[in-house]
Amino acid sequence: MDASTTSYSDGADKDFILYFVKQVVENPDAVSVERIVDEMGVLITLRVGKEDMGKVIGKHGQTAKALRILLRVIGSKHNARVNLKIVEPDGAEVMIEGEVA
């Protein structure tokens, strides 16, 4: 890759989540994204303000499911498994119905 392009190790997945979520929420300053890479793949941890949780999750978890699917597409392009964990402001992980952690 030349200097004008970014490598996957820079976190195209993290940038995508950060951009999308900041466009959707009322309080973009409360958005934080952490990216951890290990032998299991990439884990993106998303934290938003309490008042914005519904916007990120969506009705019946559809927005969160769509974000997870898009992250898998980004990851598959780079032969990496990417998972999204949404953490509530109180520290609990958000579970979407029909999904296995």
C-alpha contacts under 8 A as a table, 3 or more apart, distances in Angstrom:
res1	aa1	res2	aa2	distance
1	M	5	T	6.32
1	M	6	T	7.59
1	M	7	S	7.17
2	D	5	T	5.84
3	A	6	T	7.39
6	T	10	D	6.51
7	S	10	D	5.63
7	S	11	G	7.72
7	S	12	A	7.97
8	Y	11	G	5.47
8	Y	12	A	5.85
8	Y	78	H	7.11
9	S	12	A	7.80
11	G	14	K	5.05
11	G	15	D	6.21
11	G	35	R	7.63
12	A	15	D	5.06
12	A	16	F	6.10
12	A	74	I	7.75
13	D	16	F	5.14
13	D	17	I	6.38
13	D	71	L	6.20
13	D	74	I	6.46
13	D	75	G	7.41
13	D	82	V	8.00
14	K	17	I	5.28
14	K	18	L	6.07
14	K	33	V	6.85
14	K	34	E	7.58
14	K	35	R	6.55
14	K	44	I	6.75
15	D	18	L	5.11
15	D	19	Y	6.01
16	F	19	Y	5.26
16	F	20	F	6.11
17	I	20	F	5.25
17	I	21	V	5.94
17	I	33	V	7.76
17	I	67	L	7.66
18	L	21	V	5.48
18	L	22	K	6.03
18	L	31	V	7.59
18	L	32	S	7.61
18	L	33	V	6.58
19	Y	22	K	5.43
19	Y	23	Q	6.39
20	F	23	Q	5.30
20	F	24	V	6.54
21	V	24	V	5.14
21	V	25	V	6.17
21	V	28	P	7.68
21	V	31	V	7.55
21	V	56	V	6.86
22	K	25	V	5.65
22	K	27	N	7.73
22	K	28	P	4.76
22	K	31	V	6.83
23	Q	28	P	7.48
24	V	55	K	6.85
24	V	56	V	7.40
25	V	28	P	5.92
25	V	52	D	5.61
25	V	55	K	6.53
25	V	56	V	7.41
26	E	52	D	6.61
27	N	30	A	5.76
27	N	31	V	7.47
27	N	49	G	7.04
27	N	52	D	7.39
28	P	31	V	5.42
30	A	47	R	7.67
30	A	48	V	5.53
30	A	49	G	5.50
31	V	46	L	7.39
31	V	47	R	5.71
31	V	48	V	4.57
31	V	49	G	6.93
32	S	46	L	5.99
32	S	47	R	5.22
32	S	48	V	6.61
33	V	44	I	6.72
33	V	45	T	5.61
33	V	46	L	4.75
33	V	47	R	6.45
34	E	44	I	5.69
34	E	45	T	5.06
34	E	46	L	6.69
35	R	42	V	6.89
35	R	43	L	5.78
35	R	44	I	4.67
35	R	45	T	6.47
36	I	42	V	5.71
36	I	43	L	5.18
36	I	44	I	6.56
37	V	40	M	7.78
37	V	41	G	5.77
37	V	42	V	4.51
37	V	43	L	6.41
38	D	41	G	5.46
38	D	42	V	6.50
40	M	81	R	7.41
41	G	80	A	5.87
41	G	81	R	4.80
41	G	82	V	6.02
41	G	83	N	7.87
42	V	80	A	7.03
42	V	81	R	5.99
42	V	82	V	4.64
42	V	83	N	6.23
43	L	82	V	5.90
43	L	83	N	4.96
43	L	84	L	6.01
43	L	85	K	7.17
44	I	82	V	7.29
44	I	83	N	6.06
44	I	84	L	4.81
44	I	85	K	6.08
45	T	84	L	5.99
45	T	85	K	4.75
45	T	86	I	5.91
45	T	87	V	7.01
46	L	84	L	7.30
46	L	85	K	6.12
46	L	86	I	4.81
46	L	87	V	6.08
47	R	86	I	6.20
47	R	87	V	5.35
47	R	88	E	6.61
47	R	89	P	6.91
48	V	52	D	6.33
48	V	53	M	6.46
48	V	87	V	7.83
48	V	88	E	7.34
48	V	89	P	6.96
49	G	52	D	5.37
49	G	53	M	6.63
49	G	89	P	6.38
50	K	53	M	5.54
50	K	88	E	7.02
50	K	89	P	5.78
51	E	54	G	7.25
52	D	55	K	5.39
52	D	56	V	6.56
53	M	56	V	5.26
53	M	57	I	6.14
53	M	88	E	7.38
54	G	57	I	5.18
54	G	58	G	5.59
54	G	59	K	7.78
55	K	58	G	5.29
55	K	63	T	7.89
56	V	63	T	6.30
56	V	64	A	6.34
57	I	60	H	7.71
57	I	61	G	4.92
57	I	62	Q	6.75
57	I	63	T	5.28
57	I	64	A	4.77
58	G	61	G	5.02
58	G	62	Q	5.45
58	G	63	T	4.77
58	G	64	A	6.71
59	K	62	Q	5.82
59	K	63	T	7.34
60	H	96	I	7.50
60	H	97	E	7.37
61	G	64	A	5.37
61	G	65	K	6.11
61	G	96	I	5.60
61	G	97	E	7.27
62	Q	65	K	5.06
62	Q	66	A	6.09
63	T	66	A	5.09
63	T	67	L	6.23
64	A	67	L	5.11
64	A	68	R	6.25
64	A	96	I	7.88
65	K	68	R	5.10
65	K	69	I	6.24
65	K	96	I	7.93
66	A	69	I	5.08
66	A	70	L	6.20
67	L	70	L	5.14
67	L	71	L	6.14
67	L	84	L	7.97
68	R	71	L	5.07
68	R	72	R	6.27
68	R	83	N	6.65
68	R	84	L	5.99
69	I	72	R	5.11
69	I	73	V	6.41
70	L	73	V	5.02
70	L	74	I	6.32
71	L	74	I	5.03
71	L	75	G	6.03
71	L	82	V	6.03
71	L	83	N	7.15
71	L	84	L	7.73
72	R	75	G	4.92
72	R	76	S	5.93
72	R	81	R	6.54
72	R	82	V	5.57
72	R	83	N	7.32
73	V	76	S	5.13
73	V	77	K	6.38
74	I	77	K	5.37
74	I	78	H	6.96
75	G	78	H	5.23
75	G	79	N	6.00
75	G	80	A	4.70
75	G	81	R	5.57
75	G	82	V	5.54
76	S	79	N	4.72
76	S	80	A	5.68
76	S	81	R	6.82
77	K	80	A	7.69
85	K	93	E	6.94
85	K	94	V	7.45
86	I	93	E	5.95
86	I	94	V	5.60
87	V	90	D	7.95
87	V	91	G	5.81
87	V	92	A	5.70
87	V	93	E	4.51
87	V	94	V	5.91
88	E	91	G	5.26
88	E	92	A	5.27
88	E	93	E	6.01
88	E	94	V	6.45
89	P	92	A	7.45
95	M	99	E	7.12
95	M	101	A	7.44
96	I	99	E	5.66
